[in-house]
Amino acid sequence: MIRVAAIADSPIYLVGLVHTLKTAGMTVTFGFRIDEEQLSWDVDVALLDINSLTPDDGLSYIRRLSGRAGILMLHEDRVDLDPYLYAGACGAISIRESARNAISTIQAVASGNRDIPAAKGSQPARAKTAGVPLSGREKQVLYQISRGLTHGQIATRLGISPHTVDTYVKRIRTKLGVGNKAELTRAAITARAS
């Protein structure tokens, strides 16, 4: 049985979502805002409404949850999903998505798929550019990551600022289609071995 945490800003939407997921045989824990308590929930998939996240803590929560659960962002159309995807979310579902598509997306994430395109015509940045070759400098940064260096060490070694390293890492994640640090490190080691 798939265990889902659903955090949504709209009570009416949340009631409908919980009913839909329970009807599909899923166990659902839910709330209106994410906080420290929700970070301890033992779930397979976390559905997080972008509107329920505070600007200061939202991305931090995603980073902390991404190692333990697949994260799908619930969003209204025309929202920039990049910050959430870079923080570790594996995709998004529009609040206008059909129940059948939402359920199949949740099932895919629960079964281990961590590269889910966003619904309703918008796609995550990493899905748009996945497969694009890395630049020479991006390859250098990826090589240093494979050696276990921190961003600060990479910056010193390559003679660039830590902010520039962060920018390269974001581009690398997008191009390789990886969402969190563990996936990036695995990709770096795999690239080094080949």
N, C-alpha and C positions, 0 to 999 in steps of 0.2 A: 504494500500500500504506500502510495506517495504521500509524504508529509510536506505540507505547504504552509508557509507563513505569508499572510497577506496584510500589507499595511497600505491603507488608502485614505485619502483626505476626505472623500465624499462618503457619508454614511449610507446613502441609498445605493451607490455603486458597490460599496463593500458588502452590503447585505446580498445583493444580486450575485456578486462574484463568489462569495462563500457558498451560497446555495448551489450555484453552477458546479463548483469544484466538489462539493460533498455529493451531489447527484452523480458525478463522474467517479465516485468511489475514493476520493482523496480525503485525507485527514487535514483539517484546516485550523490553524491558530491565527488570530487576527487582531488588529488594533488600528488606531487612527494616526498615531505618530510613532516613529521608531525611537527607542531609547536604550539604555544599558540593559534593561530586562530582556528586550527582544534579541539582543546579541547572544543571549545564552540559550535561545530556543534551539532544539535539536530537530532540524528540518532538512529536507532534500532540496527544496526550491524556496527562495524568498522572492515574493512579488512586492516591489517597493514603488509606491506612487511617488513620482518626482515631487509633487506638491506637498507630500508629507515629510520631506526631508528639510531640515534646517540648513541654511547656506553654510554655516560654520562646521557642522558635524556630519552632514550627509555623505560626503565623499569618504570621510574617515570611517563611517559605519560600513560602507560598501567594501572598503579595503579589508576591514576586520572580518566581515562575513564571507568574503569571496573564497577564503580557504576552506570553509566548512559547508557551504551550500552554493548551488547555482543561483545566480541573481538575475532576475528579469525586471527591468524597469517598466512600470506602468506610466504611460504618458499620453498627453493630448498631441494631436498632430502638430508638426512644425516646431519641434523642440530640439535643441542641440543636445544630442545624446553622447557626444564625444567624451566629456569629462567623466561621465558615469561608466562608460566602457573602458576608459583608461584606468579608472579606479578598480575595475575588476568585474563589473557586470558583464554577462555573456550575451545580452541581447535585450530586446524590448518588445512590449506588446502595447498597441494602441488601446485606449479605453473604448474605442469604437470597434474593436476586433470582434469577430464572431466567436461564440462560445466554443464551437468545434475547433477553430484554429488556435484559440488560446489554450485549450486543453491539450491539443497535440504538441504545442510548443512547450508547455510545462512538462509533458511526458518525455519529450526529447531531452530537455535539460536534466530531468531526474535520472534518465538513463545514461547520463555522462556527456551529452553533446554540449560543448561550451562555446560554440560559434553559431549563434542563432541570429538570423537577420531580423531587423525590426519589422513590424507589420505595417500594413497600409502605406506602402510606397516609400517609406524612409528606411534607410539602411544604416547600420552602425558604420562608423568610419573604417574600422578594420575590415569589414566585409567589402567596402567599396574599393579598397586598394590592396587587398590581400593578393599576394602573388607578384606584386611589383618588385623588381629587383632592388636590392639595397645599394646605396651609393658607397663610394670608397670609404668615406668617413664613418658612415653607419656600420660598415663591416669592421672598421677598426674598433669602434665602441663595442660592438657585439663580441668581438674577440676578447676585449678586456673584461667584459662581463663574464665570459666563459672561464676566465682565469680567477674569478672571485673578487675582483676589485670593486670597491665602492664607487659611487658617482664622483665623490671628491678625489679619490685616487686616480680615476680615469681622467678627470679634468686636468690634474697636475701632470700626468704622464703624457697627455696629448697637447698640453699647452692651450687649453680652452677653459671657459668658465664652467662651474657646476651647472648653471642654468642652461648652457648650451648642451651639456651632456644630457640633461633632462629632456630637452627638445629632441635630441637624436633618439633617446630611448622611446619617447612617445611615437616618433616616426617608425622606428623599428617594430614596435608592438603593432602598430597599424598595418604595416606591410606584411608582417609574419602572421597576423591574425591571432595574436596572443593577448590575453587580458590581464594577467597578474604576473607578479615577479617570479613565481615558481615556473610558470609556463615560459617566460622569457629566458630564464636561466637554462631550462631544459633545451630550448631552441638554440641557445648560444653554444651549449656543450655539443649538441648534435651537429651544428654547423662546423664546429672546430674539429670534430671527429671525421667529418667527411671531406 
